[in-house]
Amino acid sequence: MDEQPPDLRSDQSAIRRVRPALWQWNACDGAFLHYADINPHLHVNCCYLLHVQSEPPPLALLKRHIAGRLHLLPALGHRPVRGRWGTRWQRCGPLDPDDHIFERVVPAGRHRDAAIEEIHGAELPHDRPLWQIWLVHGGDQPGHVVVVKTHHAAADGLAKTVVLATLFGEPPPAVSAPPGRRPTLRSWRFALAELARGVRPGHLLPPPRTPLTGAWVRTTAQIPESRLRDLARRAAARPNDVHLAIVAGALHHWLKGNADFWKANAPYYLSAVTPIGFRGQGDPADQGNRVGVVRIALPVGEPSPARRLRLIRQATGNAQPPPAHRGAMRLLCHSMPGWLVRPFFLYALGPRHSCMLVSNLPPLAPLAVAGHPVSQARPVGFLYRGHALGFYVGRHNGEVVATCLADRSMPGAADLAGHHTQAFEELDAMFDGDNLTEQPPGAEGLG
């Protein structure tokens, strides 16, 4: 950490100097705020859990360090303000680290997860920028955890990784997306057709025998990134497609093991939504949401891991818009008025359109807290209303970390991480050099 970082309250001029036109409010930011307003029993907070195997630093040192880096992240000095003509980002006065950086000491003999879940689920105050950092230590576990928490309205997945790299790593260079191609009439037709296609109901889980609770169970699976990339190379597939196939395989085993919980047989496909970035030339990398979602049909009823991967490759290939089409989708998602975007947003992430979100976040550079390396960085999101499942995937220190969320009413929710690892090993075993075995012995469908 910096030995003598400047006091944040004496460095506000830097925030005013950097990119004064940065704070453009877009309809997607507003949609997340609106979603939280109409679902007061839920939250839309996203966290990264930074695990460090050392004694915790003094809280005052952590505050001074963060204060010394915040001038590099002007977005963290703004908060949403609702006015007569809509909502906008407004620069705050001098930030007080005491309003954003806190400590939680877990009593001896207790596990930290309960404290972390409480921090994650607590509502962020809207009279200040929508972020917090918590130093959590104590309990029956060694080391400490730094919880970096933001409201989704303030930062999408790419913005979160830029914030982490700036606060706890080497500040990255300014990120500027390559200029996109100018949208053509064909692009607009494609974008409108995609919106129309997305209105159709998706493939959903059968009705459960007990209602959803809105609370969830969190488990974590880890895969060496080198093994995942090697599997992707041997399968001639993108790593993201491989992970979607792993999620489909995990759900295949989970559904088979809990068939009695459902009032009907599980379908062959389940609809998942996955984010896709639309950042263009001049868009900031560390602020707001420049993202849409696409719906992917996961073949959870397919017994063959190899065929699951083939079907997902076909689905994602059809869902990836070319550059000119992405420009049109970006304009549709971020230039339409908020009152028009919100209904599409609510439906796209609603229980009639899909039953889960699968988010693959950008990789993280090496991070450190008080000079001690972060051993693991775990992303944790939330479950959308009516969703029983969610998967958040991050990459750090050569590991792919998948956080699996399942509603507490789901049977075997704590087993999802184990099924995730099992699905990876099965898929990896299917590819032996250039030889592919179509179906392993004893494979069965869901019926």
C-alpha positions, -999 to +999 in steps of 0.1 A: +000+000+000+011+036-005+030+048+026+016+084+026-014+087+003-030+121-001-061+128+019-092+123-003-108+155+009-078+176-002-078+160-037-113+167-050-099+190-078-086+159-095-121+145-097-133+177-112-105+177-138-108+142-151-133+136-180-159+162-171-183+148-197-181+113-182-212+113-162-238+106-188-268+088-173-282+061-195-315+042-194-298+010-184-284+026-152-319+039-145-334+005-151-314-011-123-325+017-099-361+012-110-358-026-105-346-020-069-375+005-063-402-020-074-386-049-056-379-035-021-375-070-007-346-077-031-313-059-037-291-054-068-257-052-050-227-069-065-196-078-045-161-091-050-148-110-020-110-106-019-095-133+003-061-125+019-041-150+039-025-125+064-034-105+094-058-077+086-043-042+082-054-014+105-087+001+092-071+036+091-044+024+068-069+009+044-089+041+044-058+062+036-049+039+008-083+039-008-085+077-004-052+080-022-065+060-052-100+075-056-089+104-077-082+078-104-118+067-103-140+098-107-171+076-111-169+067-074-175+104-065-209+105-081-244+095-069-278+092-087-301+121-082-338+120-092-352+153-105-381+167-124-366+158-157-354+123-148-324+108-130-288+119-135-253+114-120-244+142-097-209+149-084-208+148-046-188+171-024-156+160-006-160+123+002-155+111+037-139+076+038-158+070+071-190+070+050-178+042+027-151+021+044-160-001+074-148-030+095-166-061+107-150-083+134-166-117+135-168-133+171-145-162+178-159-196+168-183-181+142-181-184+104-176-152+083-202-162+057-231-149+077-215-115+082-206-113+045-242-122+035-255-095+058-231-069+043-240-080+007-278-078+013-279-044+032-292-015+011-267+011+000-276+046+011-287+068-018-275+101-003-239+092-013-221+073-040-233+037-043-203+017-031-188+004+001-156-015+012-157-037+042-127-053+061-140-086+075-119-107+099-120-128+130-142-159+134-129-194+129-110-188+097-074-175+091-067-143+072-092-117+062-117-108+035-121-074+018-156-070+005-159-045-024-196-037-029-213-017-056-249-011-067-254-025-103-267+009-114-232+023-108-210-003-124-214-033-147-189-062-148-162-045-167-164-014-145-161-035-114-129-051-126-114-017-135-123-004-100-106-034-083-075-031-104-072+006-096-078+003-059-058-029-052-034-034-081-016-014-107-039+013-121-047+002-156-043+025-186-073+043-199-096+018-217-111+030-249-131+006-270-123+006-308-147+027-329-177+006-340-190+006-374-218+029-382-252+012-379-269+005-412-305-001-420-299-038-419-284-034-384-315-016-372-336-043-386-315-070-369-317-051-336-354-047-337-359-084-347-337-094-317-359-074-294-390-090-309-375-125-306-366-118-270-402-112-261-412-148-267-414-169-235-384-190-227-377-226-216-383-225-178-380-248-149-411-268-141-432-256-112-416-264-078-435-281-050-425-252-027-424-215-036-392-195-040-380-178-008-360-149-023-330-159-001-302-181-016-275-205-009-240-196-022-214-222-031-181-219-051-164-241-076-128-236-088-112-248-121-076-242-131-077-217-160-050-235-179-071-267-179-102-248-191-083-231-219-067-264-229-101-280-231-114-251-252-084-255-276-090-293-279-127-288-284-122-259-309-145-238-288-144-205-270-137-206-232-171-189-226-189-217-246-170-243-226-182-228-193-218-226-205-216-263-213-202-269-178-232-250-163-256-271-185-239-302-173-241-292-136-278-285-140-282-319-158-269-337-127-287-314-103-321-319-120-316-357-122-308-359-085-338-339-075-365-350-099-391-355-072-391-318-063-407-308-095-444-311-105-434-321-140-404-334-160-376-309-166-375-297-202-346-305-226-336-268-227-335-241-200-333-205-209-305-185-194-296-148-200-260-138-203-247-102-204-230-089-235-210-056-236-219-027-259-192-002-249-183+020-278-157+047-286-156+072-258-175+052-232-158+051-198-146+017-186-150+024-149-186+037-147-222+028-154-237+001-175-229-004-212-244-038-214-273-058-228-283-094-224-288-123-248-308-154-241-292-188-245-309-222-245-289-245-223-294-282-232-297-295-197-316-326-208-288-337-232-268-367-216-237-363-238-213-336-226-198-332-261-232-327-277-241-301-250-210-282-260-219-284-297-254-272-291-242-242-271-216-233-297-244-231-322-266-211-299-239-185-290-228-182-326-263-172-335-266-148-306-233-128-312-241-097-333-215-085-357-199-051-350-224-030-370-253-048-354-238-043-320-238-006-327-275-006-334-282-028-303-261-003-282-282+026-295-314+008-287-303-002-252-288+031-242-303+059-263-340+051-259-359+069-231-360+052-197-398+047-198-394+026-230-363+007-218-377-003-184-404-027-197-379-045-219-354-047-190-380-061-166-392-087-191-357-098-202-347-105-166-381-118-156-393-153-148-413-157-181-383-150-202-356-170-184-349-188-152-313-179-145-285-155-153-250-167-162-224-139-161-188-144-172-168-114-159-135-101-173-102-114-158-086-097-129-049-087-127-029-096-096-042-078-065-028-070-031-040-056+002-014-040+025+013-056+005-001-091+009-014-108-023-051-116-027-052-154-029-087-155-044-113-131-058-148-144-058-176-125-076-210-126-060-241-112-076-278-116-068-309-136-080-334-117-101-370-118-091-385-152-100-351-167-108-341-199-089-305-200-101-276-177-109-239-183-119-212-156-117-178-165-131-145-147-125-109-153-133-080-145-110-045-159-102-049-187-128-082-199-114-117-198-128-140-192-098-177-199-103-201-186-077-233-207-078-265-192-063-297-211-057-328-202-040-330-217-005-362-236-015-342-256-041-332-291-030-296-299-032-287-262-036-254-268-017-244-294-042-243-272-073-206-264-069-199-302-068-220-308-099-201-279-116-168-296-109-182-330-120-195-315-153-160-301-161-143-334-154-168-352-176-164-328-205-126-328-202-125-366-203-145-366-236-116-350-255-085-372-256-062-355-280-081-354-313-104-383-304-139-375-292-162-400-275-198-390-282-213-404-250-197-418-219-208-453-206-240-452-186-251-417-196-288-411-192-312-384-201-337-366-179-367-385-192 
